[in-house]
Amino acid sequence: MNQILKKIFYTGLVSLSLFEILNVYFIMPMPGSQEIKSIDTAYFLYTHRWYFRIASGILITSGIIGIFNDRIRLLPILSIIAAGAVVCLFNFRMNAESMFKQPEKLTLKPKSANREGESNLAICVEYNGNVKAYPIRFLSYHHQVQDTFGGLPLIITYCNVCRTGRAFIPVVRGVHEKFRLVGMDHYNAMFEDSATGSWWRQSTGEAIAGPLKGECLQEVQSMQLSINKLFELFPDALVMQADDASLQEYDTLGKFEEGKSENRLTKTDTVSWKDKSWIIGITKGSLSRAYDWNELKKRRIINDKLGETPLIIVLSDDGKSFTAFERPSESAYFTARNDTLFSEGMAYDFSGNNLTTHRQALKRVNIYQEFWHSWKTFHPGSQENR
């Protein structure tokens, strides 16, 4: 009888440990976990986690009498300690929410009080008459910042493993949702809404698991600019400042934003079209295209056409800030000099404002800097501008 109870006891411990490992394995960047299609399995394990834990607990308590009837008790005690360590490690140390926290206090300041360096990169959002910037060195740790623009809630997100910055309106079916970082899928951050527990992909704003699967958050246009370029274009802009509670977590040297990170997940390939190479991605309706960052650095300006839409992609003289616009017509060919754009006798600044007539501003198009592995994964039909 004791042997049967022992088997039940150890089966419970092994089952609990294995579950806790798998529950985290599928949604964190562990060997092989992000290369497989595991989101449905991961969501099933997570949403049924208490069933697995209770079942394992029943096995452990049912067999524990047989274990402690023996005189030698060191092995079961060590086994319990080991299982407890696994539970604590994978629940409190290795889950995404424990490692990456939102700012305890969100502080934004104007140019006169800004403490961020002018060369630092930021995800900038212009909405409801407000312009705000969120430095990448902060976003790459927090992964999300919740803010309001003229009373409307926004969530500014970033995934440094994909190098993707996005801004969304966190309203689902008319309700303002709160989101928490839950892990990643195919190396892209995932957020869970508090009401339904659905999981949302950071790079697209789409719910990929849960009751709201298939729905999408409304994206808000954003730009990646240096702080210096931000204030040049928008003198009244506000810039997020460092959160005192997170100072030790920030990339204070700016290695990531400069492409000098040595971490295998966030490093940069300097050669074009490798997994960790930088690309510029653009979408228009169902069409998308990727442009090589190295090529853009050489040319500075690209006149192109995606579907029926004539486009222009421009890299600033600072070599960091970039933007894209719809060209007024297919025949309107643009050139650039000192971040001023010229076409058909008209001049435009880097934000698209017409400097010649102060009317007919260029229509800005959402454009992103991203690792190539991320763009080709989430835009599988994308054209490559090689």
Contacts in CASP RR format, 6 or more apart in sequence:
PFRMAT RR
TARGET T0000
AUTHOR 0000-0000-0000
METHOD contacts of the structure
MODEL  1
MNQILKKIFYTGLVSLSLFEILNVYFIMPMPGSQEIKSIDTAYFLYTHRW
YFRIASGILITSGIIGIFNDRIRLLPILSIIAAGAVVCLFNFRMNAESMF
KQPEKLTLKPKSANREGESNLAICVEYNGNVKAYPIRFLSYHHQVQDTFG
GLPLIITYCNVCRTGRAFIPVVRGVHEKFRLVGMDHYNAMFEDSATGSWW
RQSTGEAIAGPLKGECLQEVQSMQLSINKLFELFPDALVMQADDASLQEY
DTLGKFEEGKSENRLTKTDTVSWKDKSWIIGITKGSLSRAYDWNELKKRR
IINDKLGETPLIIVLSDDGKSFTAFERPSESAYFTARNDTLFSEGMAYDF
SGNNLTTHRQALKRVNIYQEFWHSWKTFHPGSQENR
1 66 0 8 1.000
2 66 0 8 1.000
2 69 0 8 1.000
2 70 0 8 1.000
5 62 0 8 1.000
5 63 0 8 1.000
5 64 0 8 1.000
5 65 0 8 1.000
5 66 0 8 1.000
5 67 0 8 1.000
6 63 0 8 1.000
6 66 0 8 1.000
6 67 0 8 1.000
8 59 0 8 1.000
8 62 0 8 1.000
8 63 0 8 1.000
9 59 0 8 1.000
9 60 0 8 1.000
9 62 0 8 1.000
9 63 0 8 1.000
9 64 0 8 1.000
9 66 0 8 1.000
9 67 0 8 1.000
9 76 0 8 1.000
10 79 0 8 1.000
11 59 0 8 1.000
12 56 0 8 1.000
12 57 0 8 1.000
12 59 0 8 1.000
12 60 0 8 1.000
13 56 0 8 1.000
13 60 0 8 1.000
13 79 0 8 1.000
13 80 0 8 1.000
13 82 0 8 1.000
13 83 0 8 1.000
15 52 0 8 1.000
15 55 0 8 1.000
15 56 0 8 1.000
15 59 0 8 1.000
16 52 0 8 1.000
16 53 0 8 1.000
16 56 0 8 1.000
16 57 0 8 1.000
16 60 0 8 1.000
16 83 0 8 1.000
16 86 0 8 1.000
16 87 0 8 1.000
17 82 0 8 1.000
17 83 0 8 1.000
17 86 0 8 1.000
17 87 0 8 1.000
19 45 0 8 1.000
19 49 0 8 1.000
19 52 0 8 1.000
19 53 0 8 1.000
19 56 0 8 1.000
20 86 0 8 1.000
20 87 0 8 1.000
20 90 0 8 1.000
20 91 0 8 1.000
21 86 0 8 1.000
21 90 0 8 1.000
22 45 0 8 1.000
23 42 0 8 1.000
23 45 0 8 1.000
23 46 0 8 1.000
23 49 0 8 1.000
23 52 0 8 1.000
23 90 0 8 1.000
24 30 0 8 1.000
24 90 0 8 1.000
24 94 0 8 1.000
24 95 0 8 1.000
25 33 0 8 1.000
26 33 0 8 1.000
26 38 0 8 1.000
26 39 0 8 1.000
26 41 0 8 1.000
26 42 0 8 1.000
26 45 0 8 1.000
27 33 0 8 1.000
27 42 0 8 1.000
27 46 0 8 1.000
27 96 0 8 1.000
27 182 0 8 1.000
27 183 0 8 1.000
27 184 0 8 1.000
27 185 0 8 1.000
27 190 0 8 1.000
28 94 0 8 1.000
28 95 0 8 1.000
28 96 0 8 1.000
28 183 0 8 1.000
28 184 0 8 1.000
29 161 0 8 1.000
29 184 0 8 1.000
29 187 0 8 1.000
29 265 0 8 1.000
34 184 0 8 1.000
34 185 0 8 1.000
34 186 0 8 1.000
34 187 0 8 1.000
35 186 0 8 1.000
38 185 0 8 1.000
39 185 0 8 1.000
39 199 0 8 1.000
39 208 0 8 1.000
39 209 0 8 1.000
40 209 0 8 1.000
42 185 0 8 1.000
42 209 0 8 1.000
43 199 0 8 1.000
43 209 0 8 1.000
43 210 0 8 1.000
45 52 0 8 1.000
46 182 0 8 1.000
47 197 0 8 1.000
47 210 0 8 1.000
64 76 0 8 1.000
67 73 0 8 1.000
67 76 0 8 1.000
68 76 0 8 1.000
92 98 0 8 1.000
93 99 0 8 1.000
95 183 0 8 1.000
96 143 0 8 1.000
96 181 0 8 1.000
96 182 0 8 1.000
96 183 0 8 1.000
96 184 0 8 1.000
96 189 0 8 1.000
97 180 0 8 1.000
97 181 0 8 1.000
97 182 0 8 1.000
100 141 0 8 1.000
100 142 0 8 1.000
100 143 0 8 1.000
100 181 0 8 1.000
101 142 0 8 1.000
101 245 0 8 1.000
101 246 0 8 1.000
102 142 0 8 1.000
102 144 0 8 1.000
102 145 0 8 1.000
102 146 0 8 1.000
103 138 0 8 1.000
103 142 0 8 1.000
103 145 0 8 1.000
103 243 0 8 1.000
103 245 0 8 1.000
103 246 0 8 1.000
104 243 0 8 1.000
104 244 0 8 1.000
104 245 0 8 1.000
104 246 0 8 1.000
105 243 0 8 1.000
105 244 0 8 1.000
105 245 0 8 1.000
106 145 0 8 1.000
106 146 0 8 1.000
106 147 0 8 1.000
106 240 0 8 1.000
106 243 0 8 1.000
107 240 0 8 1.000
107 241 0 8 1.000
107 243 0 8 1.000
108 132 0 8 1.000
108 147 0 8 1.000
108 238 0 8 1.000
108 239 0 8 1.000
108 240 0 8 1.000
108 241 0 8 1.000
109 115 0 8 1.000
109 238 0 8 1.000
109 239 0 8 1.000
109 241 0 8 1.000
110 236 0 8 1.000
110 237 0 8 1.000
110 238 0 8 1.000
110 239 0 8 1.000
111 231 0 8 1.000
111 235 0 8 1.000
111 237 0 8 1.000
111 239 0 8 1.000
114 227 0 8 1.000
114 239 0 8 1.000
114 241 0 8 1.000
115 241 0 8 1.000
115 242 0 8 1.000
116 122 0 8 1.000
116 135 0 8 1.000
116 227 0 8 1.000
116 239 0 8 1.000
116 241 0 8 1.000
117 227 0 8 1.000
118 226 0 8 1.000
118 227 0 8 1.000
118 228 0 8 1.000
118 231 0 8 1.000
119 226 0 8 1.000
119 227 0 8 1.000
119 228 0 8 1.000
119 318 0 8 1.000
119 320 0 8 1.000
120 135 0 8 1.000
120 136 0 8 1.000
120 137 0 8 1.000
120 226 0 8 1.000
120 227 0 8 1.000
120 254 0 8 1.000
120 257 0 8 1.000
121 135 0 8 1.000
121 136 0 8 1.000
121 137 0 8 1.000
121 224 0 8 1.000
121 225 0 8 1.000
121 226 0 8 1.000
121 227 0 8 1.000
121 257 0 8 1.000
121 320 0 8 1.000
122 133 0 8 1.000
122 134 0 8 1.000
122 135 0 8 1.000
122 136 0 8 1.000
122 224 0 8 1.000
122 225 0 8 1.000
122 226 0 8 1.000
122 227 0 8 1.000
122 230 0 8 1.000
122 239 0 8 1.000
122 240 0 8 1.000
123 133 0 8 1.000
123 134 0 8 1.000
123 136 0 8 1.000
123 139 0 8 1.000
123 156 0 8 1.000
123 158 0 8 1.000
123 165 0 8 1.000
123 167 0 8 1.000
123 222 0 8 1.000
123 223 0 8 1.000
123 224 0 8 1.000
124 131 0 8 1.000
124 132 0 8 1.000
124 133 0 8 1.000
124 134 0 8 1.000
124 222 0 8 1.000
124 223 0 8 1.000
124 224 0 8 1.000
124 225 0 8 1.000
124 230 0 8 1.000
124 234 0 8 1.000
124 237 0 8 1.000
125 131 0 8 1.000
125 132 0 8 1.000
125 133 0 8 1.000
125 134 0 8 1.000
125 149 0 8 1.000
125 154 0 8 1.000
125 156 0 8 1.000
125 167 0 8 1.000
125 220 0 8 1.000
125 221 0 8 1.000
125 222 0 8 1.000
125 223 0 8 1.000
126 221 0 8 1.000
126 223 0 8 1.000
126 234 0 8 1.000
127 149 0 8 1.000
127 152 0 8 1.000
127 154 0 8 1.000
127 167 0 8 1.000
127 220 0 8 1.000
127 221 0 8 1.000
128 149 0 8 1.000
128 150 0 8 1.000
128 151 0 8 1.000
128 152 0 8 1.000
129 149 0 8 1.000
129 150 0 8 1.000
130 149 0 8 1.000
130 150 0 8 1.000
130 238 0 8 1.000
131 230 0 8 1.000
131 234 0 8 1.000
131 236 0 8 1.000
131 237 0 8 1.000
131 238 0 8 1.000
132 147 0 8 1.000
132 149 0 8 1.000
132 237 0 8 1.000
132 238 0 8 1.000
132 239 0 8 1.000
132 240 0 8 1.000
133 225 0 8 1.000
133 227 0 8 1.000
133 230 0 8 1.000
133 237 0 8 1.000
133 238 0 8 1.000
133 239 0 8 1.000
133 240 0 8 1.000
134 145 0 8 1.000
134 156 0 8 1.000
134 158 0 8 1.000
134 240 0 8 1.000
135 227 0 8 1.000
135 239 0 8 1.000
135 240 0 8 1.000
136 158 0 8 1.000
136 224 0 8 1.000
136 256 0 8 1.000
136 257 0 8 1.000
137 250 0 8 1.000
137 251 0 8 1.000
137 252 0 8 1.000
137 254 0 8 1.000
137 256 0 8 1.000
137 257 0 8 1.000
138 145 0 8 1.000
138 240 0 8 1.000
138 242 0 8 1.000
138 243 0 8 1.000
138 246 0 8 1.000
138 250 0 8 1.000
139 145 0 8 1.000
139 156 0 8 1.000
139 157 0 8 1.000
139 158 0 8 1.000
139 165 0 8 1.000
140 158 0 8 1.000
140 160 0 8 1.000
140 251 0 8 1.000
140 256 0 8 1.000
140 257 0 8 1.000
140 266 0 8 1.000
141 246 0 8 1.000
141 249 0 8 1.000
141 250 0 8 1.000
141 251 0 8 1.000
142 158 0 8 1.000
142 243 0 8 1.000
142 246 0 8 1.000
143 157 0 8 1.000
143 158 0 8 1.000
143 159 0 8 1.000
143 181 0 8 1.000
143 189 0 8 1.000
143 202 0 8 1.000
144 155 0 8 1.000
144 156 0 8 1.000
144 157 0 8 1.000
144 158 0 8 1.000
144 179 0 8 1.000
144 181 0 8 1.000
144 191 0 8 1.000
145 155 0 8 1.000
145 156 0 8 1.000
145 157 0 8 1.000
145 240 0 8 1.000
146 153 0 8 1.000
146 154 0 8 1.000
146 155 0 8 1.000
146 156 0 8 1.000
146 170 0 8 1.000
146 178 0 8 1.000
146 179 0 8 1.000
147 153 0 8 1.000
147 154 0 8 1.000
147 155 0 8 1.000
147 156 0 8 1.000
148 154 0 8 1.000
152 169 0 8 1.000
153 169 0 8 1.000
153 170 0 8 1.000
153 171 0 8 1.000
153 176 0 8 1.000
154 167 0 8 1.000
154 168 0 8 1.000
154 169 0 8 1.000
154 170 0 8 1.000
154 220 0 8 1.000
155 167 0 8 1.000
155 168 0 8 1.000
155 169 0 8 1.000
155 170 0 8 1.000
155 179 0 8 1.000
156 165 0 8 1.000
156 166 0 8 1.000
156 167 0 8 1.000
156 222 0 8 1.000
157 164 0 8 1.000
157 165 0 8 1.000
157 166 0 8 1.000
157 167 0 8 1.000
157 168 0 8 1.000
157 189 0 8 1.000
157 191 0 8 1.000
157 202 0 8 1.000
158 164 0 8 1.000
158 165 0 8 1.000
158 166 0 8 1.000
158 189 0 8 1.000
158 202 0 8 1.000
159 165 0 8 1.000
159 184 0 8 1.000
159 187 0 8 1.000
159 188 0 8 1.000
159 189 0 8 1.000
159 202 0 8 1.000
159 203 0 8 1.000
159 374 0 8 1.000
160 256 0 8 1.000
160 265 0 8 1.000
160 266 0 8 1.000
161 184 0 8 1.000
161 187 0 8 1.000
161 188 0 8 1.000
161 189 0 8 1.000
161 265 0 8 1.000
161 266 0 8 1.000
161 371 0 8 1.000
161 374 0 8 1.000
162 187 0 8 1.000
162 188 0 8 1.000
162 189 0 8 1.000
162 202 0 8 1.000
162 203 0 8 1.000
162 370 0 8 1.000
162 371 0 8 1.000
162 373 0 8 1.000
162 374 0 8 1.000
163 266 0 8 1.000
163 278 0 8 1.000
163 369 0 8 1.000
163 370 0 8 1.000
163 371 0 8 1.000
163 374 0 8 1.000
164 188 0 8 1.000
164 202 0 8 1.000
164 203 0 8 1.000
164 368 0 8 1.000
164 370 0 8 1.000
164 374 0 8 1.000
165 202 0 8 1.000
165 222 0 8 1.000
165 224 0 8 1.000
165 368 0 8 1.000
166 202 0 8 1.000
166 203 0 8 1.000
166 205 0 8 1.000
166 219 0 8 1.000
166 222 0 8 1.000
166 368 0 8 1.000
167 219 0 8 1.000
167 220 0 8 1.000
167 221 0 8 1.000
167 222 0 8 1.000
168 205 0 8 1.000
168 217 0 8 1.000
168 218 0 8 1.000
168 219 0 8 1.000
168 220 0 8 1.000
169 217 0 8 1.000
169 218 0 8 1.000
169 220 0 8 1.000
170 176 0 8 1.000
170 177 0 8 1.000
170 178 0 8 1.000
170 179 0 8 1.000
170 217 0 8 1.000
171 177 0 8 1.000
171 217 0 8 1.000
171 218 0 8 1.000
172 193 0 8 1.000
172 195 0 8 1.000
172 196 0 8 1.000
172 212 0 8 1.000
172 215 0 8 1.000
172 217 0 8 1.000
175 195 0 8 1.000
177 193 0 8 1.000
177 194 0 8 1.000
177 195 0 8 1.000
178 193 0 8 1.000
178 194 0 8 1.000
179 191 0 8 1.000
179 192 0 8 1.000
179 193 0 8 1.000
179 194 0 8 1.000
179 200 0 8 1.000
180 191 0 8 1.000
180 192 0 8 1.000
180 194 0 8 1.000
181 189 0 8 1.000
181 190 0 8 1.000
181 191 0 8 1.000
182 190 0 8 1.000
182 191 0 8 1.000
182 192 0 8 1.000
182 199 0 8 1.000
183 189 0 8 1.000
183 190 0 8 1.000
184 190 0 8 1.000
185 199 0 8 1.000
185 201 0 8 1.000
185 208 0 8 1.000
186 377 0 8 1.000
186 378 0 8 1.000
187 265 0 8 1.000
187 373 0 8 1.000
187 374 0 8 1.000
187 377 0 8 1.000
188 201 0 8 1.000
188 202 0 8 1.000
188 203 0 8 1.000
188 374 0 8 1.000
188 377 0 8 1.000
188 378 0 8 1.000
189 201 0 8 1.000
189 202 0 8 1.000
190 199 0 8 1.000
190 200 0 8 1.000
190 201 0 8 1.000
190 202 0 8 1.000
190 208 0 8 1.000
191 199 0 8 1.000
191 200 0 8 1.000
191 202 0 8 1.000
192 198 0 8 1.000
192 199 0 8 1.000
192 200 0 8 1.000
193 200 0 8 1.000
193 212 0 8 1.000
196 210 0 8 1.000
196 211 0 8 1.000
196 212 0 8 1.000
197 210 0 8 1.000
197 211 0 8 1.000
198 207 0 8 1.000
198 209 0 8 1.000
198 210 0 8 1.000
198 211 0 8 1.000
198 212 0 8 1.000
198 213 0 8 1.000
198 215 0 8 1.000
199 207 0 8 1.000
199 208 0 8 1.000
199 209 0 8 1.000
199 210 0 8 1.000
200 206 0 8 1.000
200 207 0 8 1.000
200 208 0 8 1.000
200 217 0 8 1.000
201 207 0 8 1.000
201 208 0 8 1.000
201 378 0 8 1.000
203 370 0 8 1.000
203 374 0 8 1.000
203 378 0 8 1.000
204 216 0 8 1.000
204 378 0 8 1.000
205 216 0 8 1.000
205 217 0 8 1.000
205 219 0 8 1.000
206 214 0 8 1.000
206 215 0 8 1.000
206 216 0 8 1.000
206 217 0 8 1.000
207 213 0 8 1.000
207 214 0 8 1.000
207 215 0 8 1.000
207 216 0 8 1.000
208 214 0 8 1.000
219 366 0 8 1.000
221 364 0 8 1.000
221 366 0 8 1.000
222 366 0 8 1.000
223 321 0 8 1.000
223 323 0 8 1.000
223 364 0 8 1.000
224 320 0 8 1.000
224 321 0 8 1.000
224 322 0 8 1.000
224 368 0 8 1.000
224 369 0 8 1.000
225 233 0 8 1.000
225 316 0 8 1.000
225 320 0 8 1.000
225 321 0 8 1.000
226 316 0 8 1.000
226 318 0 8 1.000
226 320 0 8 1.000
226 321 0 8 1.000
227 239 0 8 1.000
228 318 0 8 1.000
229 316 0 8 1.000
229 318 0 8 1.000
229 320 0 8 1.000
229 321 0 8 1.000
229 339 0 8 1.000
229 350 0 8 1.000
230 237 0 8 1.000
230 239 0 8 1.000
231 237 0 8 1.000
232 350 0 8 1.000
233 349 0 8 1.000
233 350 0 8 1.000
233 351 0 8 1.000
234 351 0 8 1.000
242 250 0 8 1.000
251 257 0 8 1.000
251 261 0 8 1.000
254 260 0 8 1.000
255 261 0 8 1.000
255 262 0 8 1.000
256 266 0 8 1.000
259 267 0 8 1.000
259 268 0 8 1.000
260 268 0 8 1.000
261 267 0 8 1.000
261 268 0 8 1.000
267 276 0 8 1.000
268 276 0 8 1.000
268 277 0 8 1.000
268 278 0 8 1.000
269 275 0 8 1.000
269 276 0 8 1.000
269 277 0 8 1.000
270 277 0 8 1.000
270 294 0 8 1.000
271 277 0 8 1.000
272 292 0 8 1.000
272 293 0 8 1.000
272 294 0 8 1.000
272 295 0 8 1.000
273 292 0 8 1.000
273 372 0 8 1.000
273 384 0 8 1.000
273 386 0 8 1.000
274 372 0 8 1.000
275 371 0 8 1.000
275 372 0 8 1.000
275 373 0 8 1.000
276 371 0 8 1.000
276 372 0 8 1.000
276 373 0 8 1.000
277 292 0 8 1.000
277 293 0 8 1.000
277 294 0 8 1.000
277 371 0 8 1.000
277 372 0 8 1.000
278 293 0 8 1.000
278 294 0 8 1.000
278 369 0 8 1.000
278 370 0 8 1.000
278 371 0 8 1.000
278 372 0 8 1.000
279 290 0 8 1.000
279 291 0 8 1.000
279 292 0 8 1.000
279 293 0 8 1.000
279 369 0 8 1.000
279 370 0 8 1.000
279 371 0 8 1.000
279 372 0 8 1.000
279 375 0 8 1.000
280 290 0 8 1.000
280 291 0 8 1.000
280 292 0 8 1.000
280 293 0 8 1.000
280 296 0 8 1.000
280 313 0 8 1.000
280 322 0 8 1.000
280 367 0 8 1.000
280 368 0 8 1.000
280 369 0 8 1.000
280 370 0 8 1.000
281 288 0 8 1.000
281 289 0 8 1.000
281 290 0 8 1.000
281 291 0 8 1.000
281 367 0 8 1.000
281 368 0 8 1.000
281 369 0 8 1.000
281 370 0 8 1.000
281 375 0 8 1.000
281 379 0 8 1.000
281 382 0 8 1.000
282 288 0 8 1.000
282 289 0 8 1.000
282 291 0 8 1.000
282 306 0 8 1.000
282 311 0 8 1.000
282 313 0 8 1.000
282 324 0 8 1.000
282 365 0 8 1.000
282 366 0 8 1.000
282 367 0 8 1.000
282 368 0 8 1.000
283 366 0 8 1.000
283 379 0 8 1.000
284 306 0 8 1.000
284 307 0 8 1.000
284 309 0 8 1.000
284 311 0 8 1.000
284 365 0 8 1.000
287 306 0 8 1.000
287 307 0 8 1.000
287 383 0 8 1.000
288 306 0 8 1.000
288 379 0 8 1.000
288 381 0 8 1.000
288 382 0 8 1.000
288 383 0 8 1.000
289 304 0 8 1.000
289 306 0 8 1.000
289 382 0 8 1.000
289 383 0 8 1.000
289 384 0 8 1.000
289 385 0 8 1.000
290 372 0 8 1.000
290 375 0 8 1.000
290 376 0 8 1.000
290 379 0 8 1.000
290 382 0 8 1.000
290 383 0 8 1.000
290 384 0 8 1.000
290 385 0 8 1.000
291 302 0 8 1.000
291 313 0 8 1.000
291 385 0 8 1.000
292 385 0 8 1.000
292 386 0 8 1.000
293 369 0 8 1.000
295 385 0 8 1.000
296 302 0 8 1.000
296 313 0 8 1.000
296 315 0 8 1.000
296 322 0 8 1.000
297 315 0 8 1.000
297 319 0 8 1.000
300 314 0 8 1.000
300 315 0 8 1.000
300 317 0 8 1.000
300 336 0 8 1.000
301 312 0 8 1.000
301 313 0 8 1.000
301 314 0 8 1.000
301 315 0 8 1.000
301 334 0 8 1.000
301 335 0 8 1.000
301 336 0 8 1.000
301 341 0 8 1.000
302 311 0 8 1.000
302 312 0 8 1.000
302 313 0 8 1.000
302 314 0 8 1.000
302 385 0 8 1.000
303 310 0 8 1.000
303 311 0 8 1.000
303 312 0 8 1.000
303 327 0 8 1.000
303 333 0 8 1.000
303 334 0 8 1.000
304 310 0 8 1.000
304 311 0 8 1.000
304 312 0 8 1.000
304 313 0 8 1.000
304 385 0 8 1.000
305 311 0 8 1.000
305 330 0 8 1.000
306 383 0 8 1.000
309 326 0 8 1.000
310 326 0 8 1.000
310 327 0 8 1.000
310 328 0 8 1.000
310 329 0 8 1.000
310 330 0 8 1.000
310 332 0 8 1.000
311 324 0 8 1.000
311 325 0 8 1.000
311 326 0 8 1.000
311 327 0 8 1.000
311 365 0 8 1.000
312 324 0 8 1.000
312 325 0 8 1.000
312 326 0 8 1.000
312 327 0 8 1.000
312 334 0 8 1.000
312 341 0 8 1.000
312 362 0 8 1.000
313 322 0 8 1.000
313 323 0 8 1.000
313 324 0 8 1.000
313 367 0 8 1.000
314 322 0 8 1.000
314 323 0 8 1.000
314 324 0 8 1.000
314 325 0 8 1.000
314 334 0 8 1.000
314 336 0 8 1.000
314 341 0 8 1.000
314 350 0 8 1.000
315 321 0 8 1.000
315 322 0 8 1.000
316 322 0 8 1.000
316 323 0 8 1.000
316 339 0 8 1.000
316 350 0 8 1.000
317 338 0 8 1.000
317 339 0 8 1.000
321 350 0 8 1.000
322 367 0 8 1.000
322 369 0 8 1.000
323 350 0 8 1.000
323 351 0 8 1.000
323 352 0 8 1.000
323 364 0 8 1.000
323 367 0 8 1.000
324 364 0 8 1.000
324 365 0 8 1.000
324 366 0 8 1.000
324 367 0 8 1.000
325 348 0 8 1.000
325 352 0 8 1.000
325 362 0 8 1.000
325 363 0 8 1.000
325 364 0 8 1.000
325 365 0 8 1.000
326 362 0 8 1.000
326 363 0 8 1.000
326 365 0 8 1.000
327 334 0 8 1.000
327 343 0 8 1.000
327 362 0 8 1.000
328 343 0 8 1.000
328 344 0 8 1.000
328 360 0 8 1.000
328 362 0 8 1.000
332 343 0 8 1.000
332 344 0 8 1.000
333 343 0 8 1.000
334 341 0 8 1.000
334 342 0 8 1.000
334 343 0 8 1.000
335 341 0 8 1.000
335 342 0 8 1.000
335 343 0 8 1.000
336 342 0 8 1.000
339 349 0 8 1.000
339 350 0 8 1.000
340 347 0 8 1.000
340 348 0 8 1.000
340 349 0 8 1.000
340 350 0 8 1.000
340 355 0 8 1.000
341 347 0 8 1.000
341 348 0 8 1.000
341 349 0 8 1.000
341 350 0 8 1.000
341 352 0 8 1.000
341 362 0 8 1.000
342 348 0 8 1.000
345 356 0 8 1.000
346 354 0 8 1.000
346 355 0 8 1.000
346 356 0 8 1.000
346 357 0 8 1.000
346 360 0 8 1.000
347 354 0 8 1.000
347 355 0 8 1.000
347 356 0 8 1.000
348 354 0 8 1.000
348 355 0 8 1.000
348 361 0 8 1.000
348 362 0 8 1.000
349 355 0 8 1.000
351 364 0 8 1.000
352 361 0 8 1.000
352 362 0 8 1.000
352 364 0 8 1.000
353 361 0 8 1.000
354 360 0 8 1.000
354 361 0 8 1.000
354 362 0 8 1.000
368 375 0 8 1.000
375 382 0 8 1.000
376 382 0 8 1.000
END
